[in-house]
Amino acid sequence: MDEFTRQQHRTYDILLVEPEPHSASRFINSFEATEIPNDVTVVSTGNQALDYITQHGDYTEAPPPDLILLDLHLPESSGIEILTELKDRPELRLIPVLVLTSSDEPAAVTRSYELHANAYVQKPDSADEFDQLVDAIVEFWLKLVHLPPKET
C-alpha cells in the first residue's frame, strides 16, 4: 500500500486549542459528523497546548498532532507564542497550523503568516458555518493534502 492510500485509511489526530467551551463543542460535533476517522483533543490554554505538542506534563503519551487548529486569544501563552514555538523547533515545524480566531485585525493576520501559519480563518458564528468550515478543512487538509508521515 502506498503512502497516499495509507493516509486515506488512518485516524487523524487533531489538536484544537480553543478556550471557549461552546466553540470547542461545535468543532468536535462538526468533526464527528465527517466520514474521516479523527480524534480531536481539546486544550484551552496556551501552556496546555505547549505541553501537549511537546509531550510534557499530563501529555507524555499524547500522539503527535497531524493538524493544529489554534486560537490566538488564549490564557497563559498566547497563540502567537505557540506558533513561534512550533515554527522555531525543527521537530514541530512540519505540523500544519490553522489559525482559527474571532479577530480580523490585519496585524494579527500578517503576524500569523510571518510565523508560518498555514492558514488564517475567522471562527464561524452558527452551527451550520462550523460544519461548513470543518467540511472544508477535512476536504483540503485530510483528503487532498499529503500530510507529513507520522514518526514510527
C-alpha positions as CSV (number, residue, x, y, z in Angstrom):
1,M,0.0,0.0,0.0
2,D,1.5,3.4,-1.0
3,E,1.7,6.4,1.4
4,F,-1.4,8.1,-0.2
5,T,-3.6,5.0,0.3
6,R,-2.3,4.6,3.8
7,Q,-3.1,8.2,4.6
8,Q,-6.7,7.7,3.4
9,H,-7.2,4.8,5.9
10,R,-5.8,6.3,9.1
11,T,-7.2,8.2,12.0
12,Y,-6.1,11.8,12.1
13,D,-5.0,13.3,15.4
14,I,-6.2,16.9,15.6
15,L,-5.3,19.3,18.3
16,L,-7.9,22.0,18.9
17,V,-6.5,24.9,21.0
18,E,-9.7,26.7,22.0
19,P,-10.5,28.5,25.2
20,E,-14.3,28.8,24.6
21,P,-16.2,25.6,25.5
22,H,-19.1,26.4,23.2
23,S,-16.8,26.8,20.2
24,A,-14.8,23.7,21.1
25,S,-18.1,21.7,21.4
26,R,-19.2,22.9,17.9
27,F,-15.8,21.9,16.4
28,I,-16.0,18.5,18.0
29,N,-19.6,17.9,16.8
30,S,-18.7,19.0,13.3
31,F,-15.6,16.7,13.1
32,E,-17.6,13.8,14.5
33,A,-20.1,14.3,11.6
34,T,-17.5,13.7,8.9
35,E,-16.6,10.4,7.4
36,I,-12.9,10.7,8.0
37,P,-11.7,9.0,11.2
38,N,-10.3,11.6,13.6
39,D,-9.5,12.1,17.2
40,V,-9.9,15.7,18.3
41,T,-8.1,16.7,21.5
42,V,-9.1,20.0,23.0
43,V,-6.9,22.1,25.3
44,S,-8.0,25.5,26.5
45,T,-4.8,27.3,27.4
46,G,-1.5,28.1,25.7
47,N,0.5,26.2,28.3
48,Q,-1.6,23.1,27.9
49,A,-1.1,23.4,24.1
50,L,2.7,23.6,24.5
51,D,2.7,20.6,26.9
52,Y,0.6,18.6,24.5
53,I,2.7,19.4,21.5
54,T,5.9,18.7,23.3
55,Q,4.5,15.7,25.2
56,H,5.2,17.1,28.7
57,G,3.2,17.2,31.9
58,D,-0.1,15.4,31.6
59,Y,0.5,14.7,27.9
60,T,3.6,12.5,27.8
61,E,1.6,9.8,25.9
62,A,-0.2,12.3,23.6
63,P,0.1,11.4,19.9
64,P,1.8,14.0,17.7
65,P,-1.0,16.0,16.1
66,D,-1.5,15.8,12.3
67,L,-3.1,19.2,12.3
68,I,-3.4,22.0,14.9
69,L,-6.3,24.4,15.0
70,L,-5.1,27.4,17.0
71,D,-7.0,30.3,18.6
72,L,-4.8,33.4,19.1
73,H,-6.5,34.6,22.2
74,L,-5.6,32.2,24.9
75,P,-5.0,32.2,28.7
76,E,-1.3,31.9,29.7
77,S,0.8,31.6,26.5
78,S,-0.8,33.3,23.5
79,G,-1.5,31.7,20.2
80,I,1.4,33.8,18.7
81,E,3.8,32.4,21.3
82,I,2.7,28.9,20.5
83,L,3.0,29.5,16.7
84,T,6.5,30.9,17.3
85,E,7.5,27.8,19.4
86,L,6.1,25.4,16.8
87,K,7.9,27.0,13.9
88,D,11.2,27.5,15.8
89,R,11.6,23.8,16.6
90,P,12.6,21.6,13.6
91,E,10.8,18.6,15.0
92,L,7.5,20.5,15.2
93,R,7.6,22.9,12.3
94,L,6.1,20.5,9.8
95,I,2.8,20.2,11.6
96,P,0.2,22.3,9.7
97,V,-1.3,25.1,11.9
98,L,-4.6,26.7,11.0
99,V,-5.2,29.9,13.0
100,L,-8.9,30.0,13.8
101,T,-9.9,33.1,15.7
102,S,-12.5,35.8,16.0
103,S,-10.0,38.5,15.2
104,D,-9.8,40.0,11.7
105,E,-7.1,42.6,12.7
106,P,-4.7,43.0,9.7
107,A,-1.8,42.9,12.1
108,A,-2.8,39.6,13.6
109,V,-3.3,38.1,10.1
110,T,0.1,39.4,9.0
111,R,1.9,38.2,12.1
112,S,0.4,34.8,11.9
113,Y,1.6,34.4,8.3
114,E,5.0,35.8,9.2
115,L,5.3,33.0,11.7
116,H,4.4,30.5,9.0
117,A,0.8,29.7,9.9
118,N,-0.6,27.6,7.1
119,A,-4.0,29.4,7.1
120,Y,-5.8,32.2,8.9
121,V,-9.6,31.8,9.2
122,Q,-12.2,33.7,11.3
123,K,-14.2,31.4,13.5
124,P,-17.8,31.0,12.4
125,D,-20.9,32.1,14.3
126,S,-23.5,29.4,13.6
127,A,-23.5,25.6,13.8
128,D,-24.0,25.4,10.0
129,E,-21.0,27.6,9.4
130,F,-18.9,25.4,11.8
131,D,-20.0,22.4,9.8
132,Q,-19.1,24.1,6.5
133,L,-15.7,25.1,7.9
134,V,-14.9,21.7,9.2
135,D,-16.0,20.1,5.9
136,A,-13.6,22.4,4.1
137,I,-10.8,21.5,6.5
138,V,-11.4,17.8,6.0
139,E,-11.7,18.1,2.3
140,F,-8.5,20.0,1.9
141,W,-6.2,19.1,4.8
142,L,-7.3,15.5,5.4
143,K,-8.3,14.3,2.0
144,L,-6.4,16.3,-0.6
145,V,-3.1,17.3,1.0
146,H,-0.4,14.9,1.7
147,L,0.5,15.4,5.4
148,P,3.9,14.6,6.7
149,P,4.1,10.9,7.8
150,K,3.9,10.1,11.4
151,E,7.2,9.2,13.2
152,T,7.3,5.5,13.9
